[in-house]
């Protein structure tokens, strides 16, 4: 069955909606030494849940009763390890510094699967609540692909089996909020455009396969091999004056047509290689969810030749539907939701925010969404006081019932700047377009 490893069986659904008392299997949280970036006196715990997902929980000495449940980005391709969540805890140590408890899962397995990750994220919430006691407020936070996961978690698990709220608010940062059916098409375009100009992924003397597969089933390619191929074609690692005319031309065309930044070209190609292989072969039984059959590529030095010669592929309808079911967002939200995105994010483009706003407004829930943007060209970690301001604004919205504005969040950021010696780069007047 398509997406057989992503879809949740009735038994799993029943398990994820049981009261906390039923969630007793798996390794119980054990005390751990906290990362040095956390405040003195913080207590840390780690364990493995009943589905095999490793998790970490941190409680500051003077816990204010707020629990932040974190959904990490990726998807990660390496097999999960017990201390994987520490990276996320350290990246968002500001939550613990602000007095919040933090809980994060690394998910039960590597690879793609938004609903799978959402179930594991909600499970770590229950584990944390059992360990810490009932929080005063529970916030759901997602970063990058974890933004997609957290947004889906909020759609699926906003209420418990009694109809009570599991979460009070949602914070999404640098989120992949266009969902599976729109969030990765540009990488399929990148593979097709790259192959038109470079013809080395695959090479002519290698097994030929459609680029939407990422790689043939069972094949592998290390990052340094991919970088070598990109260098051969574009001279990417070379100074501009060291590139051959052909390399410079290839690079200029690829970047202009796909709008992928030069500094993340290899990263996007890597995702369109390893992650596409995972999606196609491990989640979709070899079926194709991507479609460029009617795309007209623009921006090259010869668009007519590009559009005539580029590899074309059409999505399998069942595969596309499976991708939509697993990862697309409906806008059916019932919790206050705040987002933050860098204007020039090189990994998840800022237009994801416009797509998400359109989705939420179409569902009639625009009053529950407040978005913020920063003058940064970063993805994985934005300026610290901006995160602190975001969470403070959310708590104020929950407590007072007054929706924040971009201006009020920017003002909060300036206050947090006094504590965290990093610049506030919020752009109260900025609003992204759909393209």
PLY file of the C-alpha trace (Angstrom):
ply
format ascii 1.0
element vertex 435
property float x
property float y
property float z
element edge 434
property int vertex1
property int vertex2
end_header
0.00 0.00 0.00
1.26 3.49 -0.83
2.79 5.33 2.09
2.38 2.19 4.17
5.14 3.29 6.55
3.59 6.72 7.04
-0.07 5.99 7.53
-1.28 5.47 11.07
-3.27 2.32 11.75
-6.40 2.29 13.84
-4.45 0.67 16.65
-1.89 3.47 16.66
-4.61 6.11 16.53
-6.26 4.51 19.54
-2.96 4.49 21.39
-2.21 8.15 20.66
-5.59 9.25 22.01
-5.42 7.27 25.26
-5.02 9.04 28.61
-1.45 9.50 29.85
-1.84 6.65 32.32
-1.93 4.18 29.44
1.42 5.38 28.09
3.71 3.37 30.38
5.77 1.23 28.01
9.24 2.14 26.78
12.11 3.48 28.83
11.01 5.92 31.50
12.83 9.29 31.64
16.22 9.03 33.33
18.26 11.97 34.70
20.98 13.25 32.35
23.67 15.92 32.50
22.32 19.04 30.85
24.13 20.84 28.03
26.30 23.69 29.32
24.23 26.23 27.37
21.31 25.74 29.78
20.95 27.77 32.99
22.49 26.48 36.21
20.13 24.28 38.16
18.29 22.95 35.10
17.29 19.29 35.33
17.46 17.14 32.19
15.91 13.77 31.47
16.05 11.39 28.52
14.36 8.18 27.45
12.81 6.18 24.65
9.07 5.98 24.07
6.98 2.91 23.30
7.49 3.33 19.54
11.26 3.63 19.81
11.61 7.41 19.56
14.32 8.94 21.75
13.50 12.15 23.59
14.97 14.75 25.96
13.19 16.91 28.52
14.62 19.93 30.36
13.14 21.71 33.38
14.71 24.97 34.63
15.24 25.50 38.34
12.54 28.16 38.56
10.09 26.65 36.08
7.26 29.05 35.29
4.78 26.32 34.36
5.12 26.73 30.58
6.04 23.62 28.57
7.44 23.99 25.04
7.04 20.83 22.93
9.51 20.95 20.05
9.33 19.36 16.58
12.73 19.24 14.89
13.59 19.79 11.25
15.01 17.49 8.61
13.93 14.89 7.77
17.10 13.37 9.16
18.57 10.55 7.11
20.77 8.94 9.78
19.41 6.28 12.11
18.14 7.93 15.33
20.49 8.01 18.33
19.63 8.64 22.00
21.22 12.10 22.22
19.99 13.49 18.90
17.50 15.87 20.59
20.34 17.65 22.40
21.20 19.59 19.24
17.70 21.07 19.18
17.68 21.74 22.90
20.94 23.69 22.58
19.76 25.60 19.50
16.65 26.71 21.34
18.17 27.02 24.80
16.46 30.42 24.93
13.25 28.61 25.85
14.80 27.22 29.04
16.56 30.54 29.70
13.13 32.17 29.59
11.91 29.79 32.30
10.07 27.28 30.13
10.43 23.52 30.28
11.37 21.92 26.96
10.58 18.51 25.46
11.65 17.15 22.09
11.56 13.82 20.26
13.90 12.73 17.47
11.05 10.57 16.02
10.94 6.79 15.85
12.86 6.43 12.59
14.84 8.38 10.05
13.38 9.58 6.78
10.21 11.24 5.63
6.82 11.04 7.34
4.98 14.08 8.70
2.15 12.20 10.39
4.63 9.78 11.93
6.64 12.68 13.35
3.47 14.44 14.53
2.40 11.37 16.51
5.84 11.15 18.15
5.79 14.86 18.93
2.45 14.59 20.67
3.66 11.52 22.54
6.61 13.38 24.05
4.14 15.99 25.30
2.34 13.32 27.30
5.60 11.93 28.62
6.71 15.40 29.72
3.40 16.14 31.40
3.59 12.87 33.31
7.15 13.67 34.41
6.72 17.36 35.24
3.12 17.49 36.36
0.35 19.37 34.58
1.77 22.54 33.00
0.02 25.86 33.24
0.48 26.40 29.49
1.64 24.11 26.67
3.18 25.61 23.54
3.95 23.64 20.38
7.07 24.75 18.50
8.26 23.58 15.07
11.42 24.58 13.20
12.04 24.08 9.45
10.50 20.73 8.36
9.47 20.58 12.01
7.23 23.55 11.22
5.28 21.27 8.88
5.30 18.59 11.60
4.13 20.98 14.33
1.42 22.50 12.14
0.16 18.99 11.34
0.39 18.07 15.04
-1.81 21.05 15.86
-4.37 19.93 13.27
-4.41 16.31 14.46
-3.87 16.54 18.21
-5.18 19.93 19.33
-7.77 18.14 21.48
-7.50 15.06 23.67
-10.00 12.20 23.83
-12.23 14.24 26.15
-12.30 17.30 23.93
-9.88 19.26 26.14
-7.02 21.24 24.61
-3.64 19.51 24.53
-1.92 22.76 23.50
-2.58 26.42 24.13
-0.61 27.96 21.26
1.63 27.17 18.29
4.96 28.80 17.34
6.38 28.02 13.87
9.86 29.24 12.91
11.45 28.98 9.45
8.64 26.55 8.73
8.12 24.40 5.64
4.48 25.41 5.60
3.60 24.77 1.95
3.23 21.08 2.76
4.46 18.06 0.86
2.65 18.67 -2.41
4.13 22.15 -2.93
7.14 22.29 -0.64
9.45 20.08 -2.72
8.47 20.72 -6.32
11.24 23.28 -6.72
13.81 20.61 -5.84
12.37 18.33 -8.51
12.75 21.26 -10.89
16.32 21.70 -9.67
17.19 18.09 -10.43
15.75 18.41 -13.94
17.41 21.75 -14.69
20.74 20.67 -13.19
20.76 17.51 -15.29
19.99 19.48 -18.46
23.10 21.61 -17.99
25.45 19.22 -16.18
24.52 15.73 -17.37
26.46 14.13 -14.52
23.76 13.17 -11.97
23.53 10.50 -13.38
26.50 10.41 -15.73
26.06 8.96 -19.22
27.99 5.80 -18.31
25.94 5.16 -15.14
22.59 3.44 -14.67
20.00 5.84 -16.08
16.97 6.68 -13.96
14.38 9.48 -13.87
15.70 12.28 -11.68
12.51 12.40 -9.62
13.65 9.13 -8.00
16.56 10.87 -6.32
18.66 7.74 -6.79
17.90 4.20 -7.97
16.57 1.83 -5.34
19.36 0.66 -3.06
21.96 3.04 -4.51
23.88 5.55 -2.40
25.88 8.72 -2.93
28.00 10.47 -0.35
27.87 14.23 0.01
31.47 14.69 -1.15
30.73 12.79 -4.38
27.78 15.07 -5.09
29.93 18.13 -4.35
32.55 16.81 -6.79
29.96 16.55 -9.55
28.59 20.01 -8.89
32.13 21.40 -8.97
32.88 19.70 -12.28
29.88 21.35 -13.88
29.75 24.75 -12.17
33.05 25.41 -10.41
30.94 26.22 -7.36
33.80 25.89 -4.86
36.12 28.04 -6.95
36.54 31.80 -6.89
34.51 33.41 -9.66
37.58 34.31 -11.69
38.79 30.69 -11.53
35.69 29.20 -13.13
35.77 28.31 -16.80
33.31 30.18 -19.08
31.24 27.00 -19.39
31.15 26.48 -15.61
30.16 30.09 -15.01
27.43 29.83 -17.63
26.05 26.58 -16.20
25.96 27.97 -12.67
24.33 31.23 -13.72
21.61 29.39 -15.64
20.86 26.90 -12.87
20.58 29.60 -10.20
18.55 31.97 -12.38
16.00 29.36 -13.42
15.51 27.68 -10.03
16.00 30.71 -7.72
18.12 28.50 -5.45
20.84 30.54 -3.68
24.42 29.70 -4.61
25.37 28.93 -1.00
22.69 26.25 -0.64
22.84 24.73 -4.13
24.59 21.56 -2.98
22.31 21.25 0.05
19.17 21.42 -2.09
20.62 18.92 -4.56
21.48 16.62 -1.65
17.89 16.75 -0.38
16.66 16.14 -3.92
18.90 13.07 -3.97
18.77 11.30 -0.61
15.40 12.55 0.65
13.73 12.00 -2.73
15.06 8.44 -2.74
13.57 7.93 0.74
10.20 9.38 -0.26
9.92 7.46 -3.53
11.29 4.02 -2.60
10.57 3.70 1.13
7.29 5.62 1.37
5.63 5.48 -2.09
6.51 2.04 -3.49
8.57 3.59 -6.27
5.78 5.89 -7.46
6.40 9.50 -8.48
4.77 12.38 -6.51
6.48 15.14 -8.55
5.34 16.80 -11.76
7.04 19.21 -14.15
5.11 18.20 -17.25
3.68 21.69 -17.77
6.33 23.85 -16.09
7.77 26.56 -18.31
11.28 27.31 -17.10
12.43 30.92 -17.37
15.53 32.97 -16.70
18.19 31.08 -18.66
20.21 32.33 -21.63
18.02 30.14 -23.90
14.65 29.27 -22.38
13.36 27.67 -25.57
16.19 25.16 -25.69
15.90 24.45 -21.97
12.16 23.78 -22.11
12.58 21.59 -25.19
15.45 19.52 -23.79
14.78 19.29 -20.06
13.62 15.95 -18.62
9.86 15.87 -18.13
7.90 13.75 -15.68
4.29 13.47 -14.59
3.14 12.62 -11.07
1.39 9.37 -10.30
-2.02 10.43 -8.92
-1.96 7.92 -6.05
1.53 8.98 -5.02
0.55 12.64 -5.13
-2.54 11.98 -3.02
-0.46 10.07 -0.49
1.96 12.98 -0.24
-0.94 15.41 0.20
-2.54 13.24 2.88
0.63 12.87 4.87
2.06 16.37 4.75
-0.27 19.03 3.37
-1.90 21.47 5.78
-5.62 22.19 5.77
-5.71 25.49 7.66
-8.18 23.90 10.08
-6.52 25.35 13.17
-8.12 26.15 16.49
-5.10 27.49 18.40
-3.37 30.89 18.29
-0.45 30.50 15.88
2.60 32.76 15.53
5.26 32.36 12.85
8.72 33.80 12.18
10.62 33.56 8.91
13.76 35.20 7.54
13.04 37.27 4.43
15.94 35.69 2.57
15.83 32.19 4.03
18.01 30.14 1.63
16.56 26.77 2.60
12.79 27.18 3.09
11.82 30.17 1.02
9.73 32.87 2.65
6.83 32.35 0.23
5.89 29.33 2.37
4.43 31.85 4.79
2.22 33.39 2.09
1.03 29.92 1.07
0.23 29.06 4.68
-1.63 32.31 5.23
-3.71 31.65 2.11
-4.48 28.13 3.37
-5.50 29.32 6.84
-7.59 32.22 5.54
-9.35 29.97 3.03
-10.35 27.78 5.97
-11.75 30.86 7.74
-9.15 30.96 10.51
-7.06 33.99 9.62
-7.81 35.56 13.01
-5.71 32.81 14.63
-2.56 33.45 12.59
0.04 36.17 13.21
3.21 36.22 11.07
6.57 37.94 11.51
9.57 38.37 9.23
13.21 39.26 9.77
15.91 40.86 7.66
18.11 37.76 7.71
19.43 35.24 5.19
19.52 32.36 7.65
17.43 29.28 8.26
18.50 27.04 11.11
19.03 29.72 13.75
17.72 33.27 13.75
18.56 36.04 16.22
17.90 34.91 19.81
15.80 37.84 21.10
13.40 37.29 18.21
12.57 33.79 19.49
12.20 35.11 23.04
9.83 37.81 21.80
7.80 35.30 19.82
7.13 33.08 22.82
6.37 36.08 25.04
3.92 37.43 22.49
2.20 34.05 22.33
1.83 33.86 26.12
0.40 37.37 26.19
-2.07 36.45 23.42
-3.19 33.38 25.39
-3.45 35.21 28.73
-5.05 38.46 27.54
-6.87 37.34 24.41
-5.33 40.17 22.39
-3.72 39.17 19.10
-0.22 40.65 18.76
0.88 42.72 15.78
4.18 42.78 13.93
4.90 46.07 15.64
4.17 44.73 19.13
6.38 41.68 18.53
9.17 43.97 17.31
8.82 46.05 20.48
9.03 42.91 22.60
12.16 41.94 20.70
13.83 45.21 21.65
13.04 44.46 25.29
14.53 40.96 24.98
17.60 42.44 23.30
18.55 43.85 26.71
18.94 40.26 27.93
20.27 38.60 24.79
23.07 40.55 23.17
21.99 39.95 19.58
20.30 42.32 17.18
16.57 42.47 16.52
16.08 42.33 12.76
12.31 42.14 12.52
10.58 43.82 9.56
7.14 45.06 10.67
6.26 46.31 7.18
7.31 43.25 5.18
4.81 40.83 3.66
5.87 38.06 1.25
4.13 37.14 -1.99
3.12 33.68 -3.14
6.01 33.43 -5.62
0 1
1 2
2 3
3 4
4 5
5 6
6 7
7 8
8 9
9 10
10 11
11 12
12 13
13 14
14 15
15 16
16 17
17 18
18 19
19 20
20 21
21 22
22 23
23 24
24 25
25 26
26 27
27 28
28 29
29 30
30 31
31 32
32 33
33 34
34 35
35 36
36 37
37 38
38 39
39 40
40 41
41 42
42 43
43 44
44 45
45 46
46 47
47 48
48 49
49 50
50 51
51 52
52 53
53 54
54 55
55 56
56 57
57 58
58 59
59 60
60 61
61 62
62 63
63 64
64 65
65 66
66 67
67 68
68 69
69 70
70 71
71 72
72 73
73 74
74 75
75 76
76 77
77 78
78 79
79 80
80 81
81 82
82 83
83 84
84 85
85 86
86 87
87 88
88 89
89 90
90 91
91 92
92 93
93 94
94 95
95 96
96 97
97 98
98 99
99 100
100 101
101 102
102 103
103 104
104 105
105 106
106 107
107 108
108 109
109 110
110 111
111 112
112 113
113 114
114 115
115 116
116 117
117 118
118 119
119 120
120 121
121 122
122 123
123 124
124 125
125 126
126 127
127 128
128 129
129 130
130 131
131 132
132 133
133 134
134 135
135 136
136 137
137 138
138 139
139 140
140 141
141 142
142 143
143 144
144 145
145 146
146 147
147 148
148 149
149 150
150 151
151 152
152 153
153 154
154 155
155 156
156 157
157 158
158 159
159 160
160 161
161 162
162 163
163 164
164 165
165 166
166 167
167 168
168 169
169 170
170 171
171 172
172 173
173 174
174 175
175 176
176 177
177 178
178 179
179 180
180 181
181 182
182 183
183 184
184 185
185 186
186 187
187 188
188 189
189 190
190 191
191 192
192 193
193 194
194 195
195 196
196 197
197 198
198 199
199 200
200 201
201 202
202 203
203 204
204 205
205 206
206 207
207 208
208 209
209 210
210 211
211 212
212 213
213 214
214 215
215 216
216 217
217 218
218 219
219 220
220 221
221 222
222 223
223 224
224 225
225 226
226 227
227 228
228 229
229 230
230 231
231 232
232 233
233 234
234 235
235 236
236 237
237 238
238 239
239 240
240 241
241 242
242 243
243 244
244 245
245 246
246 247
247 248
248 249
249 250
250 251
251 252
252 253
253 254
254 255
255 256
256 257
257 258
258 259
259 260
260 261
261 262
262 263
263 264
264 265
265 266
266 267
267 268
268 269
269 270
270 271
271 272
272 273
273 274
274 275
275 276
276 277
277 278
278 279
279 280
280 281
281 282
282 283
283 284
284 285
285 286
286 287
287 288
288 289
289 290
290 291
291 292
292 293
293 294
294 295
295 296
296 297
297 298
298 299
299 300
300 301
301 302
302 303
303 304
304 305
305 306
306 307
307 308
308 309
309 310
310 311
311 312
312 313
313 314
314 315
315 316
316 317
317 318
318 319
319 320
320 321
321 322
322 323
323 324
324 325
325 326
326 327
327 328
328 329
329 330
330 331
331 332
332 333
333 334
334 335
335 336
336 337
337 338
338 339
339 340
340 341
341 342
342 343
343 344
344 345
345 346
346 347
347 348
348 349
349 350
350 351
351 352
352 353
353 354
354 355
355 356
356 357
357 358
358 359
359 360
360 361
361 362
362 363
363 364
364 365
365 366
366 367
367 368
368 369
369 370
370 371
371 372
372 373
373 374
374 375
375 376
376 377
377 378
378 379
379 380
380 381
381 382
382 383
383 384
384 385
385 386
386 387
387 388
388 389
389 390
390 391
391 392
392 393
393 394
394 395
395 396
396 397
397 398
398 399
399 400
400 401
401 402
402 403
403 404
404 405
405 406
406 407
407 408
408 409
409 410
410 411
411 412
412 413
413 414
414 415
415 416
416 417
417 418
418 419
419 420
420 421
421 422
422 423
423 424
424 425
425 426
426 427
427 428
428 429
429 430
430 431
431 432
432 433
433 434
